[in-house]
Amino acid sequence: MAILSLKMVKQHIADETKEDKFKRIAEARVNKLLKQFSTLRNCANHRVYSYNDLQVNKIFKALEEELKLTRQFFVNNKGKSRGIKL
């Protein structure tokens, strides 16, 4: 019966549009990231951890750079195929 269920899931996924697939995957990935941010916030507890401003700045610089890069991919790749134009 589990095999039948797996086949039904694969069939459902095979029938989904690109937009539906994007929504499904992006939503799951964003929710996973939000949960990780929540976990990172726990590190701000001075009763449990010791850190300095330099360490905090390094963390947020890395996160901000990655977020900026990810946004650029979304903005720059709108409907564009890879390749060159001569």
mmCIF file of the C-alpha atoms, coordinates in Angstrom:
data_MODEL
# 
_entry.id   MODEL 
# 
loop_
_atom_site.group_PDB 
_atom_site.id 
_atom_site.type_symbol 
_atom_site.label_atom_id 
_atom_site.label_alt_id 
_atom_site.label_comp_id 
_atom_site.label_asym_id 
_atom_site.label_entity_id 
_atom_site.label_seq_id 
_atom_site.pdbx_PDB_ins_code 
_atom_site.Cartn_x 
_atom_site.Cartn_y 
_atom_site.Cartn_z 
_atom_site.occupancy 
_atom_site.B_iso_or_equiv 
_atom_site.pdbx_formal_charge 
_atom_site.auth_seq_id 
_atom_site.auth_comp_id 
_atom_site.auth_asym_id 
_atom_site.auth_atom_id 
_atom_site.pdbx_PDB_model_num 
ATOM 1  C CA . MET A 1 1  ? 0.000  0.000  0.000   1.00 0.00 ? 1  MET A CA 1 
ATOM 2  C CA . ALA A 1 2  ? 2.915  2.364  0.676   1.00 0.00 ? 2  ALA A CA 1 
ATOM 3  C CA . ILE A 1 3  ? 4.082  1.825  -2.896  1.00 0.00 ? 3  ILE A CA 1 
ATOM 4  C CA . LEU A 1 4  ? 0.685  2.875  -4.214  1.00 0.00 ? 4  LEU A CA 1 
ATOM 5  C CA . SER A 1 5  ? 0.783  5.974  -2.055  1.00 0.00 ? 5  SER A CA 1 
ATOM 6  C CA . LEU A 1 6  ? 4.278  6.842  -3.307  1.00 0.00 ? 6  LEU A CA 1 
ATOM 7  C CA . LYS A 1 7  ? 3.119  6.424  -6.898  1.00 0.00 ? 7  LYS A CA 1 
ATOM 8  C CA . MET A 1 8  ? 0.204  8.768  -6.219  1.00 0.00 ? 8  MET A CA 1 
ATOM 9  C CA . VAL A 1 9  ? 2.560  11.383 -4.787  1.00 0.00 ? 9  VAL A CA 1 
ATOM 10 C CA . LYS A 1 10 ? 4.916  11.075 -7.764  1.00 0.00 ? 10 LYS A CA 1 
ATOM 11 C CA . GLN A 1 11 ? 1.968  11.389 -10.142 1.00 0.00 ? 11 GLN A CA 1 
ATOM 12 C CA . HIS A 1 12 ? 0.716  14.482 -8.320  1.00 0.00 ? 12 HIS A CA 1 
ATOM 13 C CA . ILE A 1 13 ? 4.167  16.066 -8.442  1.00 0.00 ? 13 ILE A CA 1 
ATOM 14 C CA . ALA A 1 14 ? 4.567  15.150 -12.113 1.00 0.00 ? 14 ALA A CA 1 
ATOM 15 C CA . ASP A 1 15 ? 1.284  16.939 -12.932 1.00 0.00 ? 15 ASP A CA 1 
ATOM 16 C CA . GLU A 1 16 ? 2.121  20.174 -11.108 1.00 0.00 ? 16 GLU A CA 1 
ATOM 17 C CA . THR A 1 17 ? 2.979  23.350 -12.966 1.00 0.00 ? 17 THR A CA 1 
ATOM 18 C CA . LYS A 1 18 ? 6.330  25.097 -12.669 1.00 0.00 ? 18 LYS A CA 1 
ATOM 19 C CA . GLU A 1 19 ? 4.655  27.760 -10.521 1.00 0.00 ? 19 GLU A CA 1 
ATOM 20 C CA . ASP A 1 20 ? 3.108  25.144 -8.225  1.00 0.00 ? 20 ASP A CA 1 
ATOM 21 C CA . LYS A 1 21 ? 6.470  23.403 -7.913  1.00 0.00 ? 21 LYS A CA 1 
ATOM 22 C CA . PHE A 1 22 ? 8.163  26.735 -7.101  1.00 0.00 ? 22 PHE A CA 1 
ATOM 23 C CA . LYS A 1 23 ? 5.567  27.536 -4.443  1.00 0.00 ? 23 LYS A CA 1 
ATOM 24 C CA . ARG A 1 24 ? 5.859  24.094 -2.854  1.00 0.00 ? 24 ARG A CA 1 
ATOM 25 C CA . ILE A 1 25 ? 9.644  24.035 -2.749  1.00 0.00 ? 25 ILE A CA 1 
ATOM 26 C CA . ALA A 1 26 ? 10.234 27.730 -1.963  1.00 0.00 ? 26 ALA A CA 1 
ATOM 27 C CA . GLU A 1 27 ? 7.715  27.680 0.869   1.00 0.00 ? 27 GLU A CA 1 
ATOM 28 C CA . ALA A 1 28 ? 9.357  24.650 2.449   1.00 0.00 ? 28 ALA A CA 1 
ATOM 29 C CA . ARG A 1 29 ? 12.840 26.113 2.092   1.00 0.00 ? 29 ARG A CA 1 
ATOM 30 C CA . VAL A 1 30 ? 11.876 29.545 3.451   1.00 0.00 ? 30 VAL A CA 1 
ATOM 31 C CA . ASN A 1 31 ? 10.114 27.947 6.418   1.00 0.00 ? 31 ASN A CA 1 
ATOM 32 C CA . LYS A 1 32 ? 13.235 25.870 7.081   1.00 0.00 ? 32 LYS A CA 1 
ATOM 33 C CA . LEU A 1 33 ? 15.383 29.034 6.995   1.00 0.00 ? 33 LEU A CA 1 
ATOM 34 C CA . LEU A 1 34 ? 13.002 30.877 9.320   1.00 0.00 ? 34 LEU A CA 1 
ATOM 35 C CA . LYS A 1 35 ? 13.243 28.013 11.788  1.00 0.00 ? 35 LYS A CA 1 
ATOM 36 C CA . GLN A 1 36 ? 17.042 28.180 11.578  1.00 0.00 ? 36 GLN A CA 1 
ATOM 37 C CA . PHE A 1 37 ? 16.957 31.935 12.271  1.00 0.00 ? 37 PHE A CA 1 
ATOM 38 C CA . SER A 1 38 ? 14.860 31.204 15.329  1.00 0.00 ? 38 SER A CA 1 
ATOM 39 C CA . THR A 1 39 ? 17.482 28.700 16.447  1.00 0.00 ? 39 THR A CA 1 
ATOM 40 C CA . LEU A 1 40 ? 20.248 31.241 15.833  1.00 0.00 ? 40 LEU A CA 1 
ATOM 41 C CA . ARG A 1 41 ? 18.408 33.764 18.023  1.00 0.00 ? 41 ARG A CA 1 
ATOM 42 C CA . ASN A 1 42 ? 18.873 31.375 20.912  1.00 0.00 ? 42 ASN A CA 1 
ATOM 43 C CA . CYS A 1 43 ? 22.617 32.098 20.692  1.00 0.00 ? 43 CYS A CA 1 
ATOM 44 C CA . ALA A 1 44 ? 21.913 35.677 21.819  1.00 0.00 ? 44 ALA A CA 1 
ATOM 45 C CA . ASN A 1 45 ? 21.309 34.443 25.369  1.00 0.00 ? 45 ASN A CA 1 
ATOM 46 C CA . HIS A 1 46 ? 24.184 35.877 27.446  1.00 0.00 ? 46 HIS A CA 1 
ATOM 47 C CA . ARG A 1 47 ? 23.388 33.497 30.301  1.00 0.00 ? 47 ARG A CA 1 
ATOM 48 C CA . VAL A 1 48 ? 24.424 30.568 28.121  1.00 0.00 ? 48 VAL A CA 1 
ATOM 49 C CA . TYR A 1 49 ? 26.840 32.045 25.569  1.00 0.00 ? 49 TYR A CA 1 
ATOM 50 C CA . SER A 1 50 ? 29.625 34.604 25.466  1.00 0.00 ? 50 SER A CA 1 
ATOM 51 C CA . TYR A 1 51 ? 30.295 36.600 22.294  1.00 0.00 ? 51 TYR A CA 1 
ATOM 52 C CA . ASN A 1 52 ? 31.545 39.998 21.214  1.00 0.00 ? 52 ASN A CA 1 
ATOM 53 C CA . ASP A 1 53 ? 30.442 42.620 18.691  1.00 0.00 ? 53 ASP A CA 1 
ATOM 54 C CA . LEU A 1 54 ? 33.010 41.494 16.116  1.00 0.00 ? 54 LEU A CA 1 
ATOM 55 C CA . GLN A 1 55 ? 31.585 37.961 16.136  1.00 0.00 ? 55 GLN A CA 1 
ATOM 56 C CA . VAL A 1 56 ? 28.018 39.248 15.831  1.00 0.00 ? 56 VAL A CA 1 
ATOM 57 C CA . ASN A 1 57 ? 29.017 41.545 12.969  1.00 0.00 ? 57 ASN A CA 1 
ATOM 58 C CA . LYS A 1 58 ? 30.688 38.647 11.115  1.00 0.00 ? 58 LYS A CA 1 
ATOM 59 C CA . ILE A 1 59 ? 27.547 36.537 11.462  1.00 0.00 ? 59 ILE A CA 1 
ATOM 60 C CA . PHE A 1 60 ? 25.239 39.232 10.137  1.00 0.00 ? 60 PHE A CA 1 
ATOM 61 C CA . LYS A 1 61 ? 27.611 40.300 7.372   1.00 0.00 ? 61 LYS A CA 1 
ATOM 62 C CA . ALA A 1 62 ? 27.691 36.721 6.076   1.00 0.00 ? 62 ALA A CA 1 
ATOM 63 C CA . LEU A 1 63 ? 23.894 36.396 6.306   1.00 0.00 ? 63 LEU A CA 1 
ATOM 64 C CA . GLU A 1 64 ? 23.274 39.748 4.625   1.00 0.00 ? 64 GLU A CA 1 
ATOM 65 C CA . GLU A 1 65 ? 25.696 38.950 1.787   1.00 0.00 ? 65 GLU A CA 1 
ATOM 66 C CA . GLU A 1 66 ? 24.056 35.600 1.150   1.00 0.00 ? 66 GLU A CA 1 
ATOM 67 C CA . LEU A 1 67 ? 20.591 37.153 1.217   1.00 0.00 ? 67 LEU A CA 1 
ATOM 68 C CA . LYS A 1 68 ? 21.703 39.883 -1.196  1.00 0.00 ? 68 LYS A CA 1 
ATOM 69 C CA . LEU A 1 69 ? 23.221 37.301 -3.563  1.00 0.00 ? 69 LEU A CA 1 
ATOM 70 C CA . THR A 1 70 ? 20.071 35.206 -3.453  1.00 0.00 ? 70 THR A CA 1 
ATOM 71 C CA . ARG A 1 71 ? 17.891 38.239 -4.208  1.00 0.00 ? 71 ARG A CA 1 
ATOM 72 C CA . GLN A 1 72 ? 20.150 39.118 -7.158  1.00 0.00 ? 72 GLN A CA 1 
ATOM 73 C CA . PHE A 1 73 ? 19.603 35.643 -8.608  1.00 0.00 ? 73 PHE A CA 1 
ATOM 74 C CA . PHE A 1 74 ? 15.840 36.163 -8.484  1.00 0.00 ? 74 PHE A CA 1 
ATOM 75 C CA . VAL A 1 75 ? 16.023 39.652 -10.004 1.00 0.00 ? 75 VAL A CA 1 
ATOM 76 C CA . ASN A 1 76 ? 18.639 38.907 -12.669 1.00 0.00 ? 76 ASN A CA 1 
ATOM 77 C CA . ASN A 1 77 ? 17.237 35.560 -13.803 1.00 0.00 ? 77 ASN A CA 1 
ATOM 78 C CA . LYS A 1 78 ? 13.648 36.561 -14.507 1.00 0.00 ? 78 LYS A CA 1 
ATOM 79 C CA . GLY A 1 79 ? 12.764 34.558 -17.561 1.00 0.00 ? 79 GLY A CA 1 
ATOM 80 C CA . LYS A 1 80 ? 16.303 34.708 -18.910 1.00 0.00 ? 80 LYS A CA 1 
ATOM 81 C CA . SER A 1 81 ? 18.007 31.723 -20.369 1.00 0.00 ? 81 SER A CA 1 
ATOM 82 C CA . ARG A 1 82 ? 21.702 31.283 -19.881 1.00 0.00 ? 82 ARG A CA 1 
ATOM 83 C CA . GLY A 1 83 ? 23.971 32.098 -22.747 1.00 0.00 ? 83 GLY A CA 1 
ATOM 84 C CA . ILE A 1 84 ? 25.413 35.057 -24.550 1.00 0.00 ? 84 ILE A CA 1 
ATOM 85 C CA . LYS A 1 85 ? 24.066 37.689 -26.881 1.00 0.00 ? 85 LYS A CA 1 
ATOM 86 C CA . LEU A 1 86 ? 26.404 38.842 -29.650 1.00 0.00 ? 86 LEU A CA 1 
# 
